[in-house]
Amino acid sequence: MDKRFYSFFNLTEDRAIAILDTPQNQIGEDDSRYIAASHLVNFNSEKTISALVRAIHQTVPETVPEMDNQIVRRKSVETLGRLQARSALHVIRECLADADCYMVENAVWSLGEIGTKDPEILEEITQLLDKPSQTYRVIIQTLAKLDYQPAIAKIQQFINDESLPVSSAAITAICRLTQDFSQMGKIVDLLQNRNVIARRLSIQDLIDAKYYAAIPAISRCPVSLVFRLRGIKMLAETGIKERVISFADIQPFLEKSLIDHPSTLLPVHNHSTLPDLPRLIHELYETDFGRCYLAIQTILENYADIAPNALVSAYEQEAKNDYGAHFHVVKLLGWLKYAPAYDLLIESLHNKQPQYQKSRAAAAIALAEIGDKRAIPELKACLESKIWDLKYAALLALEKFGDFTGYEVLANDSDLLIREKTKTLKNDPNY
């Protein structure tokens, strides 16, 4: 499990436990029980598990708002799941009967993370499908993950649910539990749905089903690069390890996704008339990346001559503080081959703030598009990063410069896909 973003706070285990044990109405303004419960994921010990269990059982006086304590209880259950704390199984099970549906959701998810074959617990989870106002998607996913065959009939009732994420999870669960994957095409079709949440979550369902045939379609899905890369990477790693697919099968789709040109995506939106450039730049701030990619393609096709100055201006005014728009502006400056953006791109390449991580790989690709050879040593420095997509993007960028030294540097990398990539050098006609 990737835990790079878990430890933002300089708390020791004992300090985090002390904060978590403090009654909600006595907590100092500089402390947060929620942060403490989150931070304890870094300490898999009996005293941490005991503290999280105490937090679940902690109540507050009637004079104190319950919600603050409730979100701490939810987070404590989640953290126990992340720690796979089997000794807390009975406490998490008790939370299945909680009146708070979000606590129930976290309890179900945590039981799935810990794993159980206990038929009584599995049946309790199944019965939640009959209970109103529950997070059915998580319940269904967990039952499939735990391979609980008796749940098939109840899950079947959700395959036509009006909620696309719920119906997607139900179809996937039935396929997994019956090992009949003939209906998975319906999940692949959701990759082109206008509903962005349905598109994102269908990728998770394809991962869960180990549906390797969907990798090309995932690479063309107009959602954030993060979702596409996660889907392709997880399917690729599992498939390669199980020897059912090869790196050659997935390499073109992985690299198209890393390069991330909008022309490689299938749009789900359109413009009825050509928007002006200010409106298109504004669309780079959309949360539905399908609209962002449409805006990028439209800028490239219609405003390539005047876009660079407008993009740099937008960057200085606002985009540099919005990590989504930042990513898109960085990529666009590369596609537009705007050489004066070199310093901006170098700054983005080395920006270590976690929220700007995907902009670092984007900057590597953009620098290669600009073609300024001053970037070569800067890109080589990124080969030492712990971030797999940055290393891979740097490798692709260096290739574009005709520099293949990165292959030797990364030949024994900890990441499977990077190691597989380095093995392809002997087949590269440019080498």
Phi and psi in degrees as a GROMACS rama.xvg file:
@    title "Ramachandran Plot"
@    xaxis  label "Phi"
@    yaxis  label "Psi"
@TYPE xy
-78.9435  115.567  ASP-2
-114.888  21.3718  LYS-3
-61.4708  -29.1127  ARG-4
-101.956  8.32864  PHE-5
-76.7438  -33.1518  TYR-6
-106.925  69.289  SER-7
-83.8262  -17.7897  PHE-8
-114.361  138.224  PHE-9
-84.0821  71.4194  ASN-10
-118.403  135.366  LEU-11
-78.0503  166.426  THR-12
-59.904  -46.7569  GLU-13
-63.4211  -39.1173  ASP-14
-67.7798  -41.8794  ARG-15
-62.5316  -40.5223  ALA-16
-65.1164  -41.2772  ILE-17
-61.8628  -41.6654  ALA-18
-65.3668  -44.3501  ILE-19
-63.7609  -34.5919  LEU-20
-76.3303  -14.6374  ASP-21
-69.9716  129.576  THR-22
-54.8155  143.812  PRO-23
-56.1022  -36.0573  GLN-24
-80.9875  -0.0301278  ASN-25
-115.254  5.1564  GLN-26
-72.076  136.041  ILE-27
-73.452  158.214  GLY-28
-68.3228  -19.5677  GLU-29
-92.7416  -0.680368  ASP-30
-114.438  160.678  ASP-31
-145.242  119.513  SER-32
-67.1788  -32.9118  ARG-33
-63.336  -46.8429  TYR-34
-62.1682  -39.679  ILE-35
-61.155  -45.0172  ALA-36
-63.4672  -35.9893  ALA-37
-69.4691  -43.6868  SER-38
-67.8499  -26.6428  HIS-39
-67.6298  -7.0294  LEU-40
-62.37  -18.9138  VAL-41
-81.6296  -4.21715  ASN-42
-131.297  94.7758  PHE-43
-89.5842  81.1175  ASN-44
-134.395  164.536  SER-45
-64.1008  -35.9421  GLU-46
-71.2131  -31.533  LYS-47
-67.7923  -45.2566  THR-48
-60.9888  -42.2595  ILE-49
-63.0656  -39.0941  SER-50
-65.97  -40.3529  ALA-51
-66.1649  -37.5445  LEU-52
-65.2108  -41.7501  VAL-53
-61.0841  -38.7216  ARG-54
-64.8036  -36.5698  ALA-55
-62.926  -36.1004  ILE-56
-86.989  -7.45177  HIS-57
-72.125  133.708  GLN-58
-114.113  170.167  THR-59
-126.189  153.441  VAL-60
-61.9473  157.498  PRO-61
-61.5515  -22.2941  GLU-62
-80.4922  -7.37479  THR-63
-105.399  135.4  VAL-64
-56.3977  129.378  PRO-65
-72.9241  -28.8331  GLU-66
-60.3866  -41.3023  MET-67
-58.7445  -41.7711  ASP-68
-71.5544  -34.5725  ASN-69
-64.8769  -40.8608  GLN-70
-69.7034  -27.1403  ILE-71
-69.6898  -40.7097  VAL-72
-62.6587  -43.483  ARG-73
-60.1237  -47.0897  ARG-74
-64.9284  -34.5689  LYS-75
-64.5739  -40.7465  SER-76
-63.6089  -44.0323  VAL-77
-61.129  -44.3728  GLU-78
-64.0687  -37.8297  THR-79
-60.5655  -37.5432  LEU-80
-65.9284  -43.7425  GLY-81
-63.4774  -33.0183  ARG-82
-81.2926  -5.86408  LEU-83
51.1136  49.488  GLN-84
-80.095  87.4634  ALA-85
-61.2921  -31.3237  ARG-86
-66.5323  -16.8299  SER-87
-98.2012  8.92103  ALA-88
-55.4972  -43.2289  LEU-89
-67.8596  -33.8347  HIS-90
-70.0446  -42.7919  VAL-91
-64.2105  -37.9323  ILE-92
-59.285  -40.7913  ARG-93
-58.6075  -30.5555  GLU-94
-72.3578  -12.3932  CYS-95
-63.6354  -21.4731  LEU-96
-98.1437  6.7373  ALA-97
-65.1176  148.379  ASP-98
-73.1846  -20.1729  ALA-99
-85.3471  114.654  ASP-100
-64.108  -27.4878  CYS-101
-74.94  -31.6424  TYR-102
-66.2319  -41.3337  MET-103
-60.7589  -45.3866  VAL-104
-56.9121  -48.4855  GLU-105
-64.4711  -36.0498  ASN-106
-66.0651  -43.783  ALA-107
-61.1631  -48.0885  VAL-108
-59.6842  -43.9917  TRP-109
-64.6296  -38.0265  SER-110
-63.0102  -36.1388  LEU-111
-66.9578  -37.4103  GLY-112
-69.003  -40.2198  GLU-113
-73.8186  -41.2033  ILE-114
88.4496  136.13  GLY-115
-156.586  147.291  THR-116
-110.643  3.67807  LYS-117
-63.0979  114.324  ASP-118
-64.1249  -29.3282  PRO-119
-68.8746  -42.9767  GLU-120
-65.3159  -44.5014  ILE-121
-62.6398  -36.5185  LEU-122
-70.7473  -36.2445  GLU-123
-61.8668  -41.8635  GLU-124
-63.1385  -43.0944  ILE-125
-60.8354  -40.6363  THR-126
-64.6407  -20.439  GLN-127
-64.5985  -19.644  LEU-128
-68.7991  -16.7304  LEU-129
-92.9916  -6.38511  ASP-130
-93.5668  130.372  LYS-131
-64.7156  153.862  PRO-132
60.5545  37.3156  SER-133
-103.586  165.538  GLN-134
-85.7254  84.0718  THR-135
-63.2348  -33.5008  TYR-136
-58.0896  -47.4326  ARG-137
-65.9879  -39.6492  VAL-138
-61.3627  -47.1441  ILE-139
-63.8728  -45.5679  ILE-140
-58.9657  -41.4977  GLN-141
-67.8851  -41.454  THR-142
-62.6507  -38.0679  LEU-143
-68.8883  -42.717  ALA-144
-59.7771  -38.3722  LYS-145
-87.1978  4.43214  LEU-146
55.0787  47.3135  ASP-147
-91.5964  93.8493  TYR-148
-59.0449  -38.674  GLN-149
-61.7398  -10.54  PRO-150
-84.6268  -6.3543  ALA-151
-55.6178  -45.3991  ILE-152
-61.9912  -43.1062  ALA-153
-70.5238  -37.649  LYS-154
-65.2887  -35.8354  ILE-155
-54.7091  -30.5674  GLN-156
-66.7573  -13.6617  GLN-157
-104.828  2.985  PHE-158
-69.2451  -20.1131  ILE-159
-113.422  24.679  ASN-160
-60.4222  147.132  ASP-161
-66.1861  -22.704  GLU-162
-82.9164  115.995  SER-163
-60.6834  -42.0699  LEU-164
-61.2289  -34.3401  PRO-165
-72.1188  -46.2711  VAL-166
-65.2893  -36.7647  SER-167
-61.9257  -45.0207  SER-168
-63.4291  -39.0321  ALA-169
-66.7665  -45.7163  ALA-170
-60.5123  -44.4597  ILE-171
-62.8334  -43.2232  THR-172
-62.4767  -43.1808  ALA-173
-62.1873  -42.3426  ILE-174
-60.6481  -43.3153  CYS-175
-67.969  -42.8278  ARG-176
-72.8463  -30.9291  LEU-177
-97.3095  -11.7399  THR-178
60.1181  27.8326  GLN-179
-112.987  105.384  ASP-180
-99.9063  20.184  PHE-181
-66.768  -19.9306  SER-182
-95.7398  1.0454  GLN-183
-67.6844  -16.5938  MET-184
-58.9503  -29.7763  GLY-185
-65.2849  -32.7465  LYS-186
-75.2913  -39.2996  ILE-187
-60.3246  -38.9406  VAL-188
-60.9527  -30.3802  ASP-189
-67.0476  -17.6985  LEU-190
-62.7231  -17.816  LEU-191
-112.249  17.8741  GLN-192
-75.7523  148.102  ASN-193
-70.2988  -18.2075  ARG-194
-80.671  113.44  ASN-195
-64.9351  -33.9206  VAL-196
-65.7665  -41.3468  ILE-197
-61.6868  -40.5233  ALA-198
-63.6661  -46.9283  ARG-199
-62.2896  -47.5613  ARG-200
-74.0499  -25.0624  LEU-201
-65.3553  -30.0775  SER-202
-62.4531  -42.1539  ILE-203
-62.5785  -39.617  GLN-204
-64.7105  -37.3716  ASP-205
-67.3795  -35.5803  LEU-206
-63.201  -49.3383  ILE-207
-58.7006  -36.8626  ASP-208
-83.3461  -3.31474  ALA-209
51.6516  46.2709  LYS-210
-91.7207  82.2651  TYR-211
-63.8487  -27.0586  TYR-212
-63.5419  -15.0025  ALA-213
-85.7071  -6.0774  ALA-214
-55.7486  -46.2222  ILE-215
-59.1992  -40.739  PRO-216
-68.5046  -37.1757  ALA-217
-61.8977  -40.0123  ILE-218
-64.3731  -21.3958  SER-219
-100.455  -0.237791  ARG-220
-74.9769  127.183  CYS-221
-82.0136  71.2152  PRO-222
-127.741  176.517  VAL-223
-53.9638  143.304  SER-224
-51.2558  -34.249  LEU-225
-58.6411  -44.5221  VAL-226
-68.5556  -42.9301  PHE-227
-63.9079  -47.6618  ARG-228
-63.1409  -40.4242  LEU-229
-61.665  -44.6664  ARG-230
-62.7237  -48.6863  GLY-231
-65.339  -43.8682  ILE-232
-63.9277  -47.0576  LYS-233
-65.6591  -41.7701  MET-234
-66.0768  -41.7606  LEU-235
-64.0547  -46.5409  ALA-236
-62.051  -44.8972  GLU-237
-64.9541  -46.7391  THR-238
-64.567  -39.5413  GLY-239
-68.4177  -42.5402  ILE-240
-64.5169  -35.0307  LYS-241
-87.4839  1.79229  GLU-242
60.0247  33.509  ARG-243
-103.181  -16.7514  VAL-244
-138.334  164.059  ILE-245
-115.225  165.171  SER-246
-60.9427  -36.5047  PHE-247
-60.2431  -29.9487  ALA-248
-66.6008  -33.4907  ASP-249
-108.349  -15.606  ILE-250
-52.8919  -49.2922  GLN-251
-62.0246  -33.9058  PRO-252
-76.7929  -36.397  PHE-253
-62.7676  -46.2935  LEU-254
-74.7035  -33.1553  GLU-255
-62.0168  -38.2053  LYS-256
-68.9688  -41.1374  SER-257
-64.0037  -41.4934  LEU-258
-68.6309  -40.2991  ILE-259
66.6581  36.9044  ASP-260
-75.6272  136.324  HIS-261
-61.4452  -23.6953  PRO-262
-67.5233  -15.8742  SER-263
-89.1778  -1.50425  THR-264
-102.676  153.757  LEU-265
-97.3095  112.648  LEU-266
-69.1827  148.152  PRO-267
-113.538  -5.6896  VAL-268
-120.024  168.548  HIS-269
-152.94  162.391  ASN-270
-103.14  127.463  HIS-271
-70.7388  -31.8575  SER-272
-135.403  161.203  THR-273
-71.5349  116.602  LEU-274
-72.1656  157.752  PRO-275
-78.118  169.065  ASP-276
-62.777  -43.4152  LEU-277
-56.7646  -40.1765  PRO-278
-66.7783  -40.9033  ARG-279
-64.035  -40.2208  LEU-280
-64.5363  -38.045  ILE-281
-60.621  -34.8593  HIS-282
-70.1146  -12.2544  GLU-283
-69.569  -11.291  LEU-284
-95.8024  0.842058  TYR-285
-64.6876  146.312  GLU-286
-79.8458  -22.7017  THR-287
-86.103  103.385  ASP-288
-65.9528  -15.8476  PHE-289
-59.4331  -38.0607  GLY-290
-73.2545  -35.7694  ARG-291
-62.7104  -46.8495  CYS-292
-66.3134  -35.1152  TYR-293
-63.2079  -41.6043  LEU-294
-63.0693  -42.615  ALA-295
-61.4316  -46.9149  ILE-296
-62.4231  -38.847  GLN-297
-67.0699  -39.1325  THR-298
-62.7331  -45.9131  ILE-299
-62.464  -36.418  LEU-300
-82.8642  -25.8609  GLU-301
-124.201  -19.5777  ASN-302
-132.741  25.6195  TYR-303
-59.0835  -30.528  ALA-304
-76.2874  -32.9877  ASP-305
-108.071  -7.34143  ILE-306
-67.9025  -39.0632  ALA-307
-54.9181  -48.8732  PRO-308
-63.0619  -39.4848  ASN-309
-66.0234  -37.1467  ALA-310
-68.8771  -42.3626  LEU-311
-63.5108  -40.328  VAL-312
-62.4902  -44.7012  SER-313
-63.2402  -38.0599  ALA-314
-60.0098  -48.4392  TYR-315
-67.4679  -35.3169  GLU-316
-77.3804  -38.7783  GLN-317
-151.316  -40.9365  GLU-318
-62.1357  -30.2368  ALA-319
-66.7022  -14.5545  LYS-320
-106.129  3.62651  ASN-321
-120.049  108.127  ASP-322
-66.2057  -25.5351  TYR-323
-69.98  -52.8309  GLY-324
-64.4248  -36.5093  ALA-325
-53.8421  -47.6582  HIS-326
-58.3883  -46.1272  PHE-327
-69.2771  -39.4767  HIS-328
-64.263  -43.3928  VAL-329
-57.9131  -48.3744  VAL-330
-61.5474  -45.1308  LYS-331
-61.4203  -41.3199  LEU-332
-61.7331  -30.6604  LEU-333
-71.6726  -48.7418  GLY-334
-61.1974  -31.1512  TRP-335
-82.7463  -3.48678  LEU-336
52.5323  47.0231  LYS-337
-88.8676  93.4827  TYR-338
-57.2825  -36.9777  ALA-339
-62.811  -10.0871  PRO-340
-82.9993  4.11015  ALA-341
-52.12  -51.3253  TYR-342
-63.502  -39.7585  ASP-343
-61.387  -41.1637  LEU-344
-70.5127  -38.081  LEU-345
-63.3641  -41.6752  ILE-346
-60.7164  -41.8665  GLU-347
-67.7494  -37.2191  SER-348
-59.7422  -34.7194  LEU-349
-105.685  11.5643  HIS-350
-74.7816  111.604  ASN-351
-95.3041  7.14699  LYS-352
-66.5397  128.504  GLN-353
-53.992  -37.3735  PRO-354
-69.8978  -15.6024  GLN-355
-103.105  17.1241  TYR-356
-58.9896  -45.2262  GLN-357
-68.8081  -21.42  LYS-358
-69.5245  -22.6819  SER-359
-67.996  -47.9231  ARG-360
-64.8108  -36.9461  ALA-361
-61.5679  -40.2718  ALA-362
-65.8841  -36.8309  ALA-363
-60.4251  -46.4491  ALA-364
-64.3905  -42.1884  ILE-365
-64.6249  -39.3529  ALA-366
-62.2635  -37.642  LEU-367
-66.6428  -36.4271  ALA-368
-65.8702  -39.4052  GLU-369
-68.352  -38.2958  ILE-370
84.3213  16.7235  GLY-371
-79.85  115.029  ASP-372
-68.0695  -10.0583  LYS-373
-61.6517  -19.2374  ARG-374
-76.8674  -16.0699  ALA-375
-57.793  -52.0354  ILE-376
-64.1407  -30.9739  PRO-377
-66.0088  -40.2414  GLU-378
-69.1188  -38.916  LEU-379
-61.637  -35.8925  LYS-380
-61.5931  -30.2366  ALA-381
-72.8437  -15.8397  CYS-382
-67.0015  -15.8895  LEU-383
-90.6763  -1.44951  GLU-384
-66.765  160.805  SER-385
-93.3059  -0.0768616  LYS-386
-94.3847  112.693  ILE-387
-61.1496  -43.0545  TRP-388
-71.384  -29.9769  ASP-389
-66.8847  -43.1459  LEU-390
-62.4185  -44.4016  LYS-391
-65.5594  -42.6637  TYR-392
-64.5407  -38.3042  ALA-393
-64.4075  -38.4974  ALA-394
-62.5479  -44.3069  LEU-395
-64.3865  -40.8858  LEU-396
-65.3214  -43.6734  ALA-397
-62.9294  -37.9929  LEU-398
-57.0324  -43.0091  GLU-399
-63.7641  -29.687  LYS-400
-81.0151  -4.78878  PHE-401
81.8146  18.1772  GLY-402
-106.89  117.175  ASP-403
-110.319  14.0652  PHE-404
-66.7444  -23.2088  THR-405
-63.1452  -25.3142  GLY-406
-60.9875  -41.9884  TYR-407
-70.6971  -39.5776  GLU-408
-59.4472  -39.6858  VAL-409
-101.151  8.95423  LEU-410
-58.0646  -31.606  ALA-411
-114.008  30.9207  ASN-412
-61.6566  153.615  ASP-413
-70.5179  -20.2051  SER-414
-87.9422  127.307  ASP-415
-58.1618  -46.2119  LEU-416
-68.2837  -34.4478  LEU-417
-68.7104  -41.0949  ILE-418
-61.0402  -41.9419  ARG-419
-64.1215  -37.8999  GLU-420
-62.1487  -42.5371  LYS-421
-65.37  -22.8154  THR-422
-74.4053  -13.2586  LYS-423
-86.4785  -3.10338  THR-424
-57.9579  -41.8077  LEU-425
-63.1959  -19.6141  LYS-426
-97.5936  0.812055  ASN-427
-81.7343  120.435  ASP-428
-67.2388  -17.8746  PRO-429
-86.1786  -7.79629  ASN-430
